[in-house]
Amino acid sequence: MTLSRERLLTLYDQQLRTDAETPSALNVQRLGPLRLVTFANGRGFITYPHFTGQEPESLAQLAPEAIQYFEKQPEIEQVEFKTRGHDHAPGLDEVLKDLGFAAEPSESIMIGAMESLISGQPVPEGVEVRQISGASEIEEMCRMVDRAFDEPYDPGTTQALIDRMARRDGMELWVASADGQMVGAGRLEPVADSEFAGLWGGGVLEEFRGRGIYRALTEARARSALAGSYRYVHSDSTEYSRPILEARGLVKVSSTTPYLWQRSANS
């Protein structure tokens, strides 16, 4: 049965905007409906359930106290305030910018049936797709993904993934190799107590795109998720990956824009 966009969005709000959204959190504090989340390596995260406009306080009103919570913790270097396009959030953009947040590029929230990602096509010739778990391979993967997205290498991300792998929280790391090197990667994030697993961090080096490697990585993760009885897939997708996922039956149900705050030398 094909679900409507509205039904998929409801499933997203009901099953994914809970504590299941932050399985690797070190600490979670509540500020009304907001969840103020602390991750390893000095990272903070602010998220919340769907806002309809009927709440006693708006997101714009809650934001200043939320960032003050993190400002008082000197170990926190960066905070992400995750917004969704279908929330009722008048004035939030202006307030966040006044508080020192900067908007990152928006991404599409993609939802669909996990089985729709199974094409039955073979892995491209000369390409190997496999799971990894060792620290050295995780570092190699992170360096490759940062290069694929034309971003500087972040050792904090590597360490966070190594720490999570040691905790065995269900995360899976998948890579594709060709010509003797890693050329693509992606994470599978099964969401506990839900019907969903997430596809995250998918990227392929520019010179290897267009060969079916992204598809093969996606399909390998989907097969693993189905083996764990996860019925639906969700992903925040860039404009590179969105058309690929749409072609496989996923639906754009909304958008998400992360706002980032960085601690200054004077904070």
Secondary structure as UniProt FT lines:
FT   HELIX           5..16
FT   HELIX           19..21
FT   TURN            23..24
FT   STRAND          27..31
FT   TURN            32..33
FT   STRAND          34..39
FT   TURN            40..42
FT   STRAND          43..47
FT   HELIX           59..71
FT   TURN            74..75
FT   STRAND          78..84
FT   TURN            85..86
FT   TURN            90..91
FT   HELIX           92..98
FT   TURN            99..100
FT   STRAND          102..103
FT   STRAND          107..113
FT   HELIX           114..117
FT   TURN            125..126
FT   STRAND          127..132
FT   HELIX           135..148
FT   TURN            149..150
FT   HELIX           155..167
FT   STRAND          172..178
FT   TURN            179..180
FT   STRAND          181..190
FT   TURN            192..193
FT   STRAND          196..204
FT   HELIX           206..208
FT   TURN            209..210
FT   HELIX           213..227
FT   TURN            228..229
FT   STRAND          232..237
FT   TURN            239..241
FT   HELIX           242..247
FT   TURN            248..249
FT   STRAND          251..262
FT   TURN            265..266
//
